Amino acid sequence: MANRILIVDDAAFMRMMIRDILTKNGYEVVGEANDGAQAIEKFKEVRPDLITMDITMPEMDGIAALKEIKKIDPNAKVIMCSAMGQQAMVIDAIQAGAKDFIVKPFQADRVIEAIKKTLG
């Protein structure tokens, strides 16, 4: 059975890029969200195997959403997506329980490598 993934990013274009990489590699995208609050709702609804989470989003950022999701399910697997130069935020995210991070612009092989590693 394909691993089920939730994509969270405020840019529709970025979500489309990740969805494309994932589906081409046999993963199933079970939902998308464009901010942290929506990510939490979607997570409860679809219970994905893994979440790709943008760090910088309006309303609620990825780190705040990550913390809330970890409260709901401490075993939730989250990979953060960051732009170049967000190292400090990446460290915060890892401390908050993110499993890995991928940097934009996305490199397909790096995305898949991070996902495979995280899903074990």
TAKAUR-V351844 format. One record per residue. N is the residue number from 0. OMEGA is omega in degrees with one decimal (none if undefined). D_LAST is the distance of its C-alpha to the last C-alpha in Angstrom with 2 decimals. Layout:
[[N,OMEGA,D_LAST] [N,OMEGA,D_LAST]]
//
This chain:
[[0,-178.0,14.66] [1,174.6,13.57] [2,-174.9,11.24] [3,-173.6,13.90] [4,175.4,14.35] [5,-179.1,17.24] [6,179.5,18.89] [7,177.5,21.16] [8,-179.1,23.77] [9,178.4,27.55] [10,-179.3,28.20] [11,-179.9,28.18] [12,178.9,28.04] [13,178.6,24.75] [14,179.8,23.22] [15,179.2,24.61] [16,-179.8,23.15] [17,-179.3,19.55] [18,179.8,20.15] [19,179.4,21.49] [20,-176.5,18.57] [21,-176.5,16.10] [22,177.2,18.45] [23,-177.8,19.24] [24,172.1,15.65] [25,176.8,15.51] [26,179.8,14.12] [27,177.2,16.52] [28,-174.0,18.12] [29,177.8,19.43] [30,176.8,21.40] [31,176.7,22.72] [32,-178.7,24.46] [33,168.4,26.78] [34,-174.6,26.94] [35,-178.3,25.35] [36,178.5,27.52] [37,178.9,26.71] [38,-179.1,22.96] [39,178.5,23.38] [40,-179.9,25.47] [41,179.7,23.14] [42,179.7,20.17] [43,-175.3,22.39] [44,-172.0,23.52] [45,-179.7,20.48] [46,-177.3,17.66] [47,175.6,14.96] [48,-176.3,11.19] [49,177.9,11.25] [50,167.2,14.35] [51,-170.6,15.63] [52,175.0,18.54] [53,178.6,21.58] [54,-173.2,23.13] [55,179.1,26.78] [56,176.2,28.09] [57,179.4,31.41] [58,179.7,32.04] [59,-176.7,28.89] [60,-174.7,26.60] [61,-178.3,22.82] [62,177.0,22.77] [63,179.2,25.09] [64,178.0,23.08] [65,-179.4,19.83] [66,179.5,21.84] [67,-179.9,23.22] [68,178.1,19.99] [69,175.8,18.63] [70,180.0,21.94] [71,-179.5,21.38] [72,-178.2,17.83] [73,-179.7,16.67] [74,-179.7,13.05] [75,-179.9,13.19] [76,-176.2,10.61] [77,173.6,12.97] [78,-179.2,13.20] [79,176.6,16.85] [80,-178.3,19.09] [81,173.2,22.09] [82,175.7,25.19] [83,174.5,26.34] [84,177.0,28.01] [85,-175.1,26.14] [86,-177.5,24.73] [87,179.7,26.24] [88,178.6,24.63] [89,178.6,21.19] [90,176.5,21.75] [91,-177.8,22.89] [92,179.3,19.83] [93,178.5,17.46] [94,179.7,19.88] [95,174.1,19.83] [96,176.2,16.10] [97,-177.2,14.57] [98,-174.8,11.13] [99,174.4,12.38] [100,176.3,15.36] [101,-175.3,16.77] [102,175.2,20.48] [103,-6.6,23.03] [104,-173.4,24.29] [105,171.7,20.94] [106,-174.9,20.00] [107,-176.9,18.14] [108,178.3,16.17] [109,178.4,15.19] [110,-177.9,14.16] [111,178.6,11.91] [112,-179.9,10.49] [113,-179.1,9.83] [114,179.3,8.31] [115,-179.2,5.92] [116,-176.5,5.09] [117,-179.9,5.35] [118,178.3,3.79] [119,none,0.00]]
//
